């Protein structure tokens, strides 16, 4: 026995507004500080590096830090 799908109502035609030629959702402004994991801030603990108030990560330059960008120790020390 064959089964047939019931016919559905046709989809409505989309309305295109040609009057407004702008992005529907505003673009967020750039962040005020570098993102963790970036070259400027390789870890959260690196944020105090410029002020000399950071503590170096013992693992980053040896076997590698397993915590990564969320590490509370500095990944910039020793570079």
C-alpha positions, 0 to 999 in steps of 0.5 A: 500500500502506498502512502501519500502525504497530505498536501500542505498549504502553500508557504507565504511569500516573503516580504522584502522591505527595500526602503531600509537598506541596513543591518537588521541587528546592530553590530556589537562594539569591539571589546575594550580589552583583548580576549583570553587566548589572543596573542595580547592575552594568552591567559587570564593570568597574563592580564597583570603582566604589564604592571609586573603583578603576575605570577608565571605559569610553571608549565606553559614553557615546559610541557605546556599548560593544560588549562589554556586561556583560563589559566590564572598564571601568566603565559607572557613571562619568559617570552 
